Amino acid sequence: MFQPRCKVPGKSTFFLPVVLVFLSCSFIDLRPIGISTVPAAPWTLLPEEYSHVILAFDTEMERRSVEKAIQLFSPNGSVETLTQWEGKDLHLIPVSPWRPGIRYGLKLSGVVSASDGREATLSRDIPFFAIHHSPLPYVKSFFPPDQGSVGIHGPLGEPGQVLLELNFSRSMDTRSAEAALKFEIPGEKKIRWEDNEKTMLISSGSALNPWVVYRWSISEKALSAEGAPLAREFSGRFITDLDREFITVVRVIPLLAPETTEEASTVIYSSLWGSWLPAGLSLAPGPGSGHGIGVEFSKPVDSDSLARAFSFIPSVPGRVEILSPVSAVFIPSKDMESETDYQMRISGSLKDSEGLKMGDDYIASFRTDIPNLYVNSISFVQDEIYEAPKPLSLFQVKVTPEGIVRCILNFSLSFEPAVREESAFRISLRPFFPLTLPPVSLSAARWIKGDRLLLEWEGPEGGNVDEAHYYKLLIPGALHNGRGSSLKTDLVLYLEAEHE
């Protein structure tokens, strides 16, 4: 490095240049950057449709840093603008005109740099309006009501009468509101305004058609008299009918099935319930085994929509049969669960014979009138009777010299003859401990009465003082009596076999 040789005449003479050099090298410009904005303060009102938003500085800026730190937004998102620098000032020019009644926002966030190296941190939100502070208009009310029904006989169905009425919160610009309305109706659409342009009335030279859904909507392109857009799009629909009387559910009751299918097929609407018989005045007791659920309607029902109208929680498979013009029965494919709560729903999309929907869902809750099946008692012929045996209970039983164990099961309900043999064979006795015990077999099963079953197993071996012999008696939960009742869960009992 080049080092000039110079004579240092004295200490003070040397010190002065060093100090000057030090001071000149460590100088820092601490002046703040002057910044102003248009709009200058929150809730400022910009006067024109294309008023500029301005960020003004008192020094030359590094423009890229400024452009990254400024944002303009509205309730719908960012505002599209053109960026223009005029000397030290950044101008944002809206591509579309400012709209009255809309709350805009100017957000300054980030670090900006001056050309001389100074920096400033911006953090400011300025809400503002343009042109004037007029609130956004909205549709206060309308008629006909959404998804409602109107009769075509009477004022609304006559040519020239009002078909749709919209009531706005503020006086409207009629031209933009009419252009923003979509409403397809027969004949020439006619619009008139009332209440200082707050009420729009639409009529036609032709009557409405029956059984037709008419839809209407009015978009944000509708402006108030001050130019503020509609707060949001509003829409609705209504259906025309002849009498405005909706189909309803009159009552729901359990029904007893006909004796034979031939009889049911020959009855042609001879009564409200055809060949079915009411099992109650309401669903309060709940349907029993083999019952259907009868429904009476206020009007003749559409058969196609009726077939899809029923649903249950928990689910119930089944089918629907029409019994008369105003009644039908839901027939479960199998008995519903015993002592179980159900909810039946008839869909509001159900139509009457003229095509008018019911509207609201009909819901009925009930508990099935099918009792659970229990084992009331068990006995081993020569021993005492054990009432209401609990699961996993242990009983001592005697093995006859012939190697037979006998027991009598007393159930809470009688079994139908058609299911008795199958039910008996579903009950099993198996060796449990030790594992070396030989298998046993059912040698006899006899129903003493419809609710009492005598079972005999061949092959059990009695234990001794050195080794106890245990067997497992299983009465499965799927066991049913043929009338809808069944055990809720498996009943497992243990038997300790002993010699007589």
Residue pairs with C-beta under 8 A, 6 or more apart in sequence:
8 14
29 116
29 117
29 118
31 118
32 120
33 57
33 58
33 59
33 61
33 112
33 114
33 118
33 119
33 120
34 57
34 58
34 59
35 55
35 56
35 57
35 58
35 120
35 122
36 55
36 56
37 53
37 54
37 55
37 56
37 106
37 108
37 124
37 126
38 44
38 46
38 52
38 53
38 54
38 56
39 45
39 46
39 53
39 106
39 126
39 128
41 126
42 126
42 127
42 128
43 127
43 128
43 129
44 126
44 128
44 129
45 128
45 129
45 130
45 131
45 132
45 133
46 53
46 98
46 128
46 129
46 130
46 131
47 131
48 98
48 130
48 131
49 97
49 98
49 130
49 131
50 93
50 94
50 97
50 98
51 98
51 130
52 91
52 92
52 93
53 72
53 81
53 91
53 92
53 94
53 106
54 89
54 90
54 91
54 92
55 66
55 70
55 89
55 90
55 92
55 108
56 88
56 89
56 90
57 66
57 88
57 89
57 114
58 88
59 88
59 114
59 115
59 116
59 118
60 88
60 114
60 115
60 116
61 88
61 90
61 112
61 113
61 114
61 115
62 112
62 113
62 114
62 115
63 85
63 90
65 110
65 111
65 112
65 113
66 90
66 112
67 83
67 90
68 110
69 108
69 109
69 110
69 111
69 112
69 122
70 90
70 92
70 106
70 107
70 108
71 78
71 105
71 106
71 107
71 109
72 78
72 79
72 81
72 92
72 94
72 104
72 105
72 106
72 107
73 79
73 104
73 105
73 107
74 102
74 103
74 104
74 105
75 102
75 103
79 94
79 104
80 94
80 95
80 96
81 92
81 93
81 94
81 95
82 92
82 93
82 95
83 90
83 91
83 92
84 90
84 91
84 92
84 93
85 91
98 104
98 130
98 131
99 130
99 131
99 227
99 228
99 229
100 129
100 130
100 131
100 132
100 133
100 134
100 226
100 227
100 228
101 129
101 132
101 133
101 134
101 135
101 136
101 224
101 226
101 227
101 228
101 229
102 129
102 130
102 136
102 228
102 229
103 127
103 128
103 129
104 127
104 128
104 129
104 130
105 125
105 126
105 127
105 128
106 124
106 125
106 126
106 127
106 128
107 124
107 125
107 126
108 122
108 123
108 124
108 125
108 126
109 122
109 123
109 124
110 121
110 122
111 119
111 120
111 121
111 122
112 119
112 120
112 122
113 119
114 120
131 227
132 226
134 170
134 224
134 226
134 227
134 228
135 169
135 170
135 228
136 224
136 228
136 229
136 230
136 231
137 168
137 169
137 170
137 172
137 222
137 223
137 224
137 228
137 230
137 231
138 168
138 169
138 230
138 231
138 232
138 234
139 166
139 167
139 168
139 169
139 218
139 230
139 234
140 167
140 168
140 169
141 167
142 164
142 165
142 166
142 167
142 234
142 236
143 164
143 165
144 150
144 156
144 164
144 236
144 238
145 236
145 238
146 236
146 237
146 238
147 236
147 237
147 238
147 239
147 359
148 238
148 239
149 238
149 239
149 240
149 241
149 244
149 246
149 356
150 156
150 157
150 208
150 238
150 239
150 240
150 241
150 244
151 157
151 240
151 241
151 242
151 243
151 244
152 207
152 208
152 209
152 210
152 240
152 241
152 242
153 242
153 243
155 161
155 162
156 162
156 163
156 208
157 207
157 208
157 240
158 207
159 187
159 204
159 205
159 206
159 207
160 190
160 203
160 204
160 205
161 203
162 201
162 202
162 203
163 185
163 202
163 203
163 204
163 208
163 214
164 183
164 201
164 202
164 216
165 199
165 200
165 201
165 202
166 199
166 200
166 202
166 218
166 234
167 195
167 198
167 199
168 177
168 198
168 199
168 200
168 224
169 198
170 198
170 224
170 225
170 226
170 228
171 196
171 197
171 198
171 224
171 225
172 193
172 197
172 198
172 200
172 222
172 223
172 224
172 225
173 222
173 223
173 224
173 225
173 227
174 193
174 197
176 221
176 222
176 223
177 200
177 218
177 222
177 223
178 191
178 200
179 221
179 222
180 218
180 219
180 220
180 221
180 222
180 230
181 191
181 200
181 202
181 216
181 217
181 218
181 222
182 216
182 217
182 218
182 219
183 189
183 202
183 214
183 215
183 216
183 217
184 214
184 215
185 202
185 204
185 206
185 208
185 214
186 204
186 206
186 207
186 208
186 209
187 204
187 205
187 206
188 204
188 205
188 206
189 202
189 203
189 204
190 202
190 203
190 204
190 205
191 200
191 201
191 202
191 203
192 201
192 203
193 199
193 200
193 201
194 201
197 225
208 214
208 240
209 240
210 240
210 241
210 242
211 239
211 240
211 241
211 354
211 355
211 356
212 239
212 240
213 237
213 238
213 239
214 237
214 238
214 239
214 240
215 235
215 236
215 237
216 235
216 236
216 237
217 233
217 234
217 235
217 236
218 230
218 233
218 234
218 235
219 230
219 233
220 229
220 230
220 231
220 232
220 233
221 229
221 230
222 229
222 230
223 229
223 230
239 356
239 357
241 354
241 356
242 354
245 298
245 299
246 352
246 356
246 357
246 358
246 359
247 297
247 298
247 299
247 301
247 350
247 351
247 352
247 356
247 358
248 297
248 298
248 358
248 362
249 295
249 296
249 297
249 298
249 346
249 362
250 296
250 297
250 298
250 326
251 282
251 295
251 296
252 282
252 283
252 293
252 294
252 295
252 296
252 344
252 364
253 278
253 279
253 280
253 281
253 282
253 283
253 293
253 294
254 278
254 279
254 280
254 283
254 285
254 286
254 287
254 288
254 291
254 292
254 293
254 294
254 369
255 273
255 276
255 277
255 278
255 279
255 291
255 292
255 293
255 294
255 329
256 276
256 277
256 278
256 279
256 290
256 291
257 276
257 290
257 291
257 292
257 331
258 264
258 267
258 274
258 275
258 276
263 275
264 274
264 275
264 276
267 274
267 275
269 323
269 324
269 325
271 324
272 296
272 323
272 324
272 326
272 327
273 294
273 323
273 324
273 327
273 329
274 323
274 324
274 327
274 329
276 292
276 294
276 323
276 329
278 294
279 287
279 288
279 291
283 293
283 364
283 366
284 366
285 369
286 366
286 367
286 368
286 369
286 370
287 293
287 336
287 366
287 368
287 369
288 368
288 369
288 370
288 484
289 335
289 370
289 483
289 484
289 485
290 335
290 483
290 484
291 369
292 329
292 330
292 331
292 332
293 329
293 330
293 344
294 323
294 327
294 328
294 329
295 327
295 328
295 329
295 330
295 346
296 326
296 327
297 326
297 327
297 328
297 352
298 326
299 326
299 352
299 353
300 325
300 326
300 352
300 353
301 322
301 325
301 326
301 328
301 350
301 351
301 352
301 353
302 350
302 351
302 352
302 353
302 355
303 322
305 349
305 350
305 351
306 320
306 322
306 328
306 350
307 319
307 320
308 347
309 320
309 346
309 347
309 349
309 350
310 318
310 320
310 330
310 344
310 345
310 346
310 347
311 344
311 345
311 347
312 342
312 343
312 344
312 345
313 342
313 343
313 345
314 337
314 340
314 342
316 332
316 336
316 342
317 332
317 333
317 334
318 330
318 331
318 332
318 333
319 330
319 331
319 333
320 328
320 329
320 330
320 331
321 328
321 329
321 331
322 328
323 329
325 353
330 344
335 370
335 484
336 342
336 368
336 370
336 484
337 368
337 370
338 368
338 370
338 371
338 372
338 373
338 484
338 485
338 486
338 488
339 367
339 368
339 370
339 371
339 372
340 367
340 368
341 365
341 366
341 367
342 365
342 366
342 367
342 368
343 363
343 364
343 365
344 363
344 364
344 365
344 366
345 361
345 362
345 363
346 358
346 361
346 362
346 363
347 358
347 361
348 357
348 358
348 359
348 360
348 361
348 362
349 357
349 358
350 357
350 358
351 357
351 358
352 358
368 484
370 483
370 484
370 485
371 412
371 413
371 485
372 412
372 485
372 486
372 487
372 488
373 411
373 412
373 413
373 479
373 480
373 481
373 485
373 486
373 487
374 388
374 411
374 412
374 487
375 388
375 389
375 409
375 410
375 411
375 412
375 475
375 487
375 491
376 387
376 388
376 410
376 411
376 412
377 385
377 386
377 387
377 388
377 389
377 409
377 410
378 385
378 386
378 389
378 395
378 407
378 408
378 409
378 410
378 493
379 385
379 386
379 407
379 408
379 410
380 395
380 397
380 398
380 405
380 406
380 407
380 408
381 406
381 407
381 408
382 398
383 395
383 396
383 397
383 398
385 410
386 393
386 395
389 395
389 491
389 493
391 489
391 491
391 492
391 493
392 492
392 493
392 494
393 493
393 494
394 493
394 494
394 495
394 496
395 493
395 494
395 495
395 496
396 495
396 496
396 498
397 405
397 407
397 495
397 496
397 497
397 498
398 405
398 462
398 498
398 499
398 500
399 405
399 460
399 461
399 462
399 497
399 498
399 499
399 500
400 406
400 500
401 500
402 458
403 458
403 459
403 460
403 461
404 443
404 456
404 457
404 458
404 460
405 429
405 440
405 456
405 457
405 460
405 471
405 495
405 497
406 454
406 455
406 456
407 454
407 455
407 473
408 448
408 452
408 453
408 454
408 455
409 427
409 452
409 453
409 455
409 475
410 451
410 452
411 451
411 452
411 453
411 481
412 451
413 451
413 481
413 483
413 485
414 449
414 450
414 451
414 481
415 423
415 447
415 450
415 451
415 481
415 482
416 450
416 481
416 482
416 483
417 450
418 482
419 480
419 481
419 482
420 447
420 450
420 453
421 445
423 453
423 479
423 480
423 481
424 442
424 445
424 447
424 453
424 455
425 442
425 445
426 476
426 478
426 479
427 453
427 455
427 473
427 474
427 475
427 476
427 479
428 442
428 473
428 474
429 440
429 442
429 455
429 457
429 460
429 471
429 472
429 473
429 474
429 495
430 439
430 440
430 471
430 472
430 474
431 437
431 438
431 439
431 440
431 469
431 470
431 471
431 472
432 470
432 471
432 472
432 494
433 468
433 469
433 470
434 467
434 469
437 461
437 469
437 471
438 459
438 461
439 459
440 457
440 458
440 459
440 460
440 471
441 457
441 458
441 459
442 455
442 456
442 457
442 458
443 456
443 457
443 458
444 454
444 455
444 456
445 453
445 454
445 455
445 456
446 453
446 454
447 453
447 454
448 454
460 469
460 471
460 495
460 497
461 469
461 497
462 469
462 497
462 498
462 499
462 500
463 469
463 496
463 497
463 498
464 499
468 496
469 496
469 497
470 494
470 495
470 496
470 497
471 494
471 495
471 497
472 492
472 493
472 494
472 495
473 492
473 493
473 494
473 495
474 490
474 491
474 492
475 487
475 490
475 491
475 492
475 493
476 487
476 490
477 486
477 487
477 488
477 489
477 490
477 491
478 486
478 487
479 486
479 487
480 486
